[in-house]
Amino acid sequence: MDPIKTEIVVVGGGPGGYAAAFYAADLGKKVILVEREKRLGGVCLNRGCIPSKALLHAAHTVSSARESEARGITFAPPKIDVNKLRAWKESILNRLSGGITQLAKARGVQVVHGRGYFEDSRMLRVETEEGQQLINYDHAIVAVGSISAMPKTFDLGNPRIMTSQEALEIEDIPEKLLVIGGGYIGMELGTVYATFGSQVVLVEALDTILAGADADLARPVIAHARKMFKEIRLKTKVGKMATRGKQIQVEFDMDGKKTEELYDRVLVAVGRSPNADDLGLENTKVSFDDRGFIHVNEKQQTTDPAIYAIGDIAGGVLLAHKASKEARIAIEVIVGEDSAFTDVTIPAVVFTDPELAWCGLTEAEARARGIEVKISKFPWTASGRALSFDRPDGLTKLLIDPDSERILGVGIVGTGAGELISEGVLAVEMGATAKDLALAVHPHPTLSETIMEAAEAFYGHSTHTIVRKRVE
């Protein structure tokens, strides 16, 4: 078996992997992209970002219909055809994955489907359906992502105990659903199932949900979730679980008191783990941290000169757009450019109802690091656009340097926050000041003008709300 020779091999066809392969091909490099699954796109496209947002859109349609009654528009109660819903979701995934395959072909990127295994620092063995193929490379990029964490005490081998992967398949709409974990995965999927009719109980070991977000921004999300979910239990630990017929018996520990309850399904959403097992990286000079993520520097280089790592497997925030940015940095370093992952603003978006998004410095981070900031807010109760669709529960928040007046961070909670946050990213990245945002004319009536008015409020003259004048 003669090895194939290539300049760059990318292991993993997710948003980091295919972005790296495509960028390298655009720069004239010979590239092979290795993906163990039949469909390109990785976790994000197939079992994460895209299917969850499709289902959240479907859930939003149901919610909108229910809320329209207050406007004098009444619809019949929704009937959910689970099979048709699943087929619609799959059609989106197939279309997107097919598009990525076509883009690879158009760029001349060779795609090899199979499991990659590093024989050494310069040779990758790929086990395909047709047999084994050796790939000799100059540089490798590891972009194999992460997997849903499943504590051993919860792993009973019972399909009624799900991770996000199984939950996104929508096998049925359980009457009673337990969600373990109050992070973005648990909150998003809890929203989907609650909207479709499940009685959702969400438990979180910490004293708050969405712990990475500022409390004032998370508050409207929590308030809405308490209306949708049957119950949210904080500072609650889940002990053992057991199969009881067609249900799961769950033991809880709340303030030292143990109780047991039965659920039709359980969603375990307690984080993600690196997907580095059985890659053969022990045959290279690549090293790992104590959690199993690959050590990289700001240039995405591992401790093996021939191997780079990007995306979830490299640790940090586990977000698709972070992986795509790291992909470009890795390729630029490989081709000799001076590129590094330093001072990069990575936005976070939680697609709950309402949505929650932030970028740059958060208030909690500023407090923890002793950074002095001025905070300016604009409540959506004063937004004509928010009121026009009955969602005044939003808030736009700016963190501003008191001396330079530069925008250090932006946080938004409310309908469409995920679409609005990019203006905040641009402001932080470009070193814009509050004055820049205040002077930029925003169209009326839109939600985007809440950013302008939050900046105006910093100077004490926001049109649609009363603020205290600044004392110079």
C-alpha positions in Angstrom: 0.0 0.0 0.0 1.8 3.1 -1.2 1.1 6.3 0.8 -0.5 9.4 -0.7 1.6 12.5 -0.5 0.0 15.8 0.5 1.1 19.1 1.9 -1.7 19.3 4.4 -4.0 16.7 5.9 -7.0 17.8 8.0 -8.5 15.3 10.4 -12.1 16.1 11.1 -14.7 17.6 8.7 -16.5 20.0 11.0 -16.6 23.8 10.8 -13.0 24.1 11.9 -11.7 21.2 9.7 -13.5 22.1 6.4 -12.7 25.8 6.9 -9.0 24.9 7.3 -9.1 22.6 4.2 -10.9 25.1 2.1 -8.7 28.1 3.1 -5.5 26.0 2.4 -6.8 25.0 -1.0 -7.7 28.7 -1.8 -4.0 29.5 -1.0 -2.8 26.9 -3.5 -2.0 24.0 -1.1 -2.6 20.3 -1.8 -5.1 19.2 0.9 -6.7 16.0 2.0 -9.7 16.2 4.3 -10.4 13.1 6.5 -13.8 12.6 8.0 -14.9 9.4 9.7 -18.6 9.9 9.1 -20.3 9.8 5.7 -21.6 13.4 6.0 -19.3 16.4 6.3 -20.1 19.1 8.7 -19.1 17.6 12.1 -21.0 17.9 15.3 -22.2 21.4 14.6 -24.0 20.6 11.4 -25.1 17.1 12.1 -25.7 16.9 15.9 -25.5 20.4 17.3 -25.8 23.9 16.1 -27.9 23.5 13.0 -30.4 20.8 14.0 -31.0 22.5 17.4 -31.6 25.9 15.7 -34.0 24.2 13.2 -36.0 22.7 16.1 -35.9 26.0 18.0 -37.4 27.7 15.0 -40.1 25.1 14.9 -40.7 25.7 18.6 -40.8 29.4 18.1 -43.6 28.9 15.5 -45.6 27.1 18.1 -45.0 29.8 20.7 -45.9 32.6 18.3 -49.2 31.0 17.4 -50.1 30.7 21.1 -49.0 34.2 21.9 -51.1 35.6 19.0 -54.3 35.0 21.0 -53.6 38.2 22.9 -53.6 40.1 19.6 -57.0 38.7 18.6 -55.6 36.1 16.3 -56.4 32.5 17.3 -55.1 29.3 15.8 -56.1 25.7 16.5 -53.9 23.8 19.0 -50.8 22.6 17.2 -50.5 19.0 16.1 -46.9 17.8 16.0 -46.0 15.1 13.5 -42.7 13.9 14.9 -41.7 11.9 11.8 -42.3 14.9 9.5 -40.5 17.2 11.9 -37.5 14.9 11.9 -37.6 14.6 8.1 -37.7 18.4 7.7 -34.7 18.8 10.0 -32.8 16.0 8.2 -33.4 17.7 4.8 -31.7 20.8 6.1 -28.7 18.8 7.3 -28.4 16.9 4.0 -28.6 20.1 2.0 -25.9 21.8 4.0 -23.6 18.8 4.0 -24.1 18.3 0.3 -23.1 21.9 -0.2 -19.9 21.5 1.7 -19.1 18.4 -0.3 -19.6 20.4 -3.5 -17.4 23.2 -2.2 -14.6 20.7 -1.4 -14.9 19.2 -4.9 -14.8 22.7 -6.6 -11.7 23.6 -4.6 -9.9 20.3 -5.4 -9.9 19.1 -1.8 -9.7 15.4 -1.7 -12.1 14.0 0.9 -11.4 10.6 2.4 -14.1 9.1 4.6 -12.7 6.9 7.4 -11.1 6.8 10.8 -7.7 8.5 10.9 -4.9 7.1 13.1 -1.5 8.7 13.4 1.3 6.2 12.8 3.9 8.9 13.6 4.4 12.6 13.2 4.4 12.4 9.4 2.0 9.5 8.5 -1.7 9.1 8.9 -3.5 5.8 8.4 -7.1 6.0 7.4 -9.4 3.0 7.8 -12.0 3.3 5.0 -14.7 1.0 3.8 -12.4 0.1 0.9 -9.5 -0.7 3.1 -6.6 1.2 4.6 -4.9 4.2 3.1 -1.7 5.8 4.2 -1.2 9.6 3.9 2.2 11.2 4.1 1.9 14.9 4.9 4.0 17.9 5.6 1.5 19.3 8.1 -1.5 17.9 9.9 -4.4 19.8 11.5 -6.4 17.9 14.1 -10.0 19.1 14.2 -11.8 16.2 15.7 -14.1 18.2 18.0 -15.7 17.0 21.2 -18.5 14.7 22.4 -21.3 15.1 24.9 -20.2 14.2 28.4 -21.9 11.3 30.0 -21.0 10.6 33.6 -20.5 6.9 34.3 -23.2 6.9 37.0 -25.8 8.0 34.4 -24.7 5.7 31.6 -27.1 2.8 32.1 -27.2 1.8 28.4 -30.9 2.9 28.4 -31.9 4.9 25.3 -34.2 6.9 27.6 -31.2 8.6 29.1 -30.1 10.9 26.3 -27.3 13.3 25.4 -28.0 16.2 23.1 -27.3 13.9 20.1 -30.2 11.6 20.9 -32.4 14.5 22.0 -32.1 16.2 18.6 -33.4 13.0 17.0 -36.9 13.8 18.5 -37.9 10.2 18.8 -41.0 11.2 20.7 -42.3 14.0 22.9 -42.0 12.6 26.5 -44.7 13.6 28.9 -42.1 14.0 31.7 -38.5 15.1 30.8 -35.7 15.8 33.2 -32.9 18.0 32.0 -29.6 17.8 33.9 -27.5 20.9 33.4 -28.5 24.6 33.2 -26.0 25.5 30.5 -26.9 26.6 27.0 -27.5 23.0 25.7 -29.9 22.1 28.5 -31.7 25.5 28.2 -32.1 25.3 24.4 -33.3 21.7 24.2 -35.4 22.2 27.3 -37.1 25.1 25.5 -37.8 22.9 22.5 -39.4 20.0 24.4 -41.3 22.3 26.7 -42.8 24.1 23.7 -43.7 20.8 22.1 -45.6 19.7 25.2 -43.2 18.0 27.7 -43.3 18.8 31.4 -39.7 19.8 31.8 -37.9 19.8 35.1 -34.4 21.3 34.9 -31.8 20.8 37.6 -28.5 22.6 38.1 -25.9 21.9 40.7 -24.9 25.6 40.8 -26.9 28.4 42.2 -27.8 29.9 38.8 -28.3 28.8 35.2 -26.3 30.1 32.3 -23.4 30.8 34.6 -21.2 32.4 32.0 -23.6 35.3 31.4 -24.1 38.4 33.5 -26.9 38.0 35.9 -29.0 41.0 34.6 -28.8 39.5 31.1 -29.7 36.0 32.2 -32.6 37.2 34.3 -35.2 37.5 31.5 -34.2 34.1 30.2 -34.6 32.5 33.6 -38.0 34.3 34.1 -39.3 33.0 30.7 -38.0 29.5 31.4 -39.8 29.3 34.7 -43.0 30.0 32.9 -42.3 27.3 30.2 -40.8 24.6 32.4 -42.6 22.8 35.1 -39.8 23.5 37.5 -36.2 24.8 37.7 -34.2 23.5 40.7 -30.9 25.1 41.6 -28.2 23.8 43.9 -29.6 20.3 43.2 -27.4 17.3 42.5 -28.5 14.1 40.7 -27.3 10.9 42.3 -27.9 7.5 40.9 -30.4 6.6 38.2 -32.2 3.2 37.5 -34.5 1.8 35.0 -38.0 1.2 36.2 -40.1 -0.3 33.4 -40.5 2.4 30.7 -39.3 5.1 33.0 -36.1 6.3 34.7 -36.0 6.6 38.4 -33.8 9.5 39.5 -32.4 10.3 42.9 -32.0 14.0 43.8 -30.0 15.6 46.6 -31.5 19.0 47.5 -30.0 20.7 50.6 -29.0 17.3 52.0 -32.4 15.8 51.5 -32.7 12.9 49.1 -35.8 12.3 47.0 -36.7 10.0 44.1 -38.9 10.7 41.0 -39.8 9.0 37.8 -39.3 10.4 34.3 -40.1 9.2 30.8 -36.7 10.5 29.5 -33.6 12.2 30.9 -31.4 14.6 29.0 -27.9 14.8 30.3 -26.4 18.2 29.4 -23.4 18.6 31.7 -20.8 19.7 29.1 -18.6 18.2 26.5 -15.4 16.1 26.5 -12.5 16.1 24.0 -12.8 13.6 21.2 -9.1 12.5 21.2 -9.4 8.8 22.0 -8.0 6.2 19.5 -6.3 8.8 17.2 -2.8 7.5 17.6 -1.5 10.8 18.8 0.5 9.0 21.4 2.8 8.0 18.5 3.5 11.7 17.9 5.0 14.5 20.1 1.5 16.0 20.8 0.8 16.6 24.5 -2.5 17.0 26.4 -3.7 18.9 29.4 -5.2 17.1 32.4 -8.7 17.3 30.9 -7.6 15.6 27.6 -7.5 18.7 25.4 -4.5 19.1 23.1 -1.9 21.7 24.2 -1.6 24.5 21.6 0.0 27.9 21.5 -1.4 31.1 20.1 -0.5 29.9 16.6 -2.5 26.7 17.0 0.8 24.7 17.0 1.0 21.6 19.2 4.2 20.3 20.8 4.8 18.4 17.6 6.2 20.7 14.9 4.3 19.0 12.2 0.9 19.0 13.9 -1.6 21.8 14.6 -4.9 21.5 16.5 -8.0 23.7 16.3 -11.6 23.9 17.6 -13.0 21.9 20.5 -10.1 19.5 20.7 -7.8 22.5 21.5 -9.9 23.5 24.4 -11.1 27.0 25.3 -14.6 28.0 24.4 -16.2 25.1 22.5 -17.9 27.1 19.7 -18.0 26.5 15.9 -17.0 30.1 15.0 -14.0 29.9 17.3 -12.9 26.8 15.5 -13.3 28.5 12.1 -11.2 31.4 13.2 -8.5 29.1 14.5 -8.6 27.3 11.2 -7.6 30.4 9.3 -4.8 31.1 11.9 -3.4 27.6 11.6 -3.3 27.8 7.8 -1.8 31.3 7.8 1.0 30.1 10.1 1.6 27.1 7.9 2.0 29.2 4.8 4.4 31.6 6.6 2.2 34.5 7.6 2.5 36.2 11.0 -0.9 35.1 12.5 -1.9 34.3 16.1 -5.0 33.8 18.2 -4.5 36.9 20.4 -7.1 39.6 21.3 -9.7 37.8 19.3 -13.3 38.7 20.2 -15.4 35.5 20.2 -19.2 36.1 20.7 -21.4 33.7 22.6 -25.0 33.2 21.8 -27.6 31.2 23.6 -30.6 30.5 21.4 -33.2 30.4 24.2 -36.4 32.4 24.3 -35.4 35.2 24.7 -32.0 34.9 23.1 -28.9 35.9 25.0 -25.6 37.1 23.5 -22.5 38.8 24.6 -18.9 39.6 23.4 -15.8 41.1 24.8 -15.6 41.8 28.6 -18.6 40.8 30.8 -19.4 42.7 34.0 -18.6 39.6 36.1 -15.2 39.3 34.4 -14.4 43.0 34.9 -15.2 42.7 38.6 -13.1 39.6 39.0 -10.1 41.1 37.2 -10.4 44.5 38.9 -11.1 46.3 35.6 -12.9 49.6 36.1 -15.8 50.0 33.6 -18.8 52.2 33.1 -22.0 50.4 32.3 -24.8 51.8 30.1 -28.0 50.0 29.5 -31.1 50.5 27.3 -34.2 48.5 28.3 -36.4 47.2 25.5 -39.5 48.4 27.3 -38.6 51.6 25.6 -38.1 50.0 22.1 -41.1 50.5 19.8 -39.9 47.6 17.7 -39.8 45.2 20.7 -43.2 46.4 21.8 -44.6 45.8 18.2 -44.1 42.1 18.7 -44.9 41.9 22.4 -41.3 41.2 23.5 -40.2 44.1 25.7 -38.3 41.7 28.0 -34.9 42.6 26.4 -31.9 44.6 27.5 -28.9 46.0 25.6 -25.8 46.6 27.7 -22.5 48.3 27.0 -19.3 48.1 29.1 -17.2 51.2 28.5 -13.7 52.2 29.5 -14.2 55.3 31.7 -11.1 57.0 30.3 -10.9 56.3 26.6 -14.7 55.6 26.3 -13.9 52.5 24.2 -16.4 49.7 24.0 -15.0 46.8 26.0 -18.0 44.5 26.0 -21.5 44.2 24.7 -24.3 42.1 26.1 -27.8 41.7 24.7 -30.8 39.7 25.8 -34.0 39.7 23.8 -35.5 38.4 20.5 -32.9 38.2 17.8 -29.9 39.0 20.2 -27.8 36.5 18.2 -28.2 38.5 15.1 -27.6 41.8 16.8 -24.3 40.9 18.7 -22.1 41.2 15.6 -22.3 45.0 15.8 -20.9 44.6 19.3 -18.1 42.3 18.0 -17.2 44.9 15.4 -17.2 47.7 18.0 -14.9 45.8 20.4 -12.6 44.5 17.6 -12.2 48.0 16.0 -11.8 49.8 19.3 -14.9 51.9 18.7 -16.0 54.4 21.3 -19.4 54.9 22.8 -19.5 58.2 20.8 -18.9 56.2 17.6 -22.0 54.1 18.3 -24.1 57.1 19.4 -23.3 59.0 16.3 -23.9 56.1 13.9 -27.5 56.5 12.6 -29.5 53.3 13.1 -32.8 52.7 11.3 -36.1 53.2 13.2 -37.9 51.2 14.3 -35.4 48.4 14.8 -33.9 46.5 17.6 -30.4 47.5 16.4 -31.1 51.1 17.5 -31.1 49.9 21.1 -27.3 49.7 20.7 -27.2 53.3 19.6 -29.5 54.4 22.4 -27.4 52.5 25.0 -24.4 54.5 23.8 -26.4 57.7 23.9 -27.5 56.9 27.4 -23.8 56.9 28.4 -23.8 60.6 27.7 -27.1 61.2 29.4 -29.3 62.0 26.4 -31.0 58.8 25.1 -34.2 59.8 23.2 -36.5 57.1 24.4 -35.5 56.8 28.0 -34.6 59.0 30.9 -31.0 58.7 32.2 -29.0 60.6 34.7 -26.7 63.3 33.2 -23.0 62.5 33.4 -21.0 64.5 35.8 -17.7 65.4 34.3 
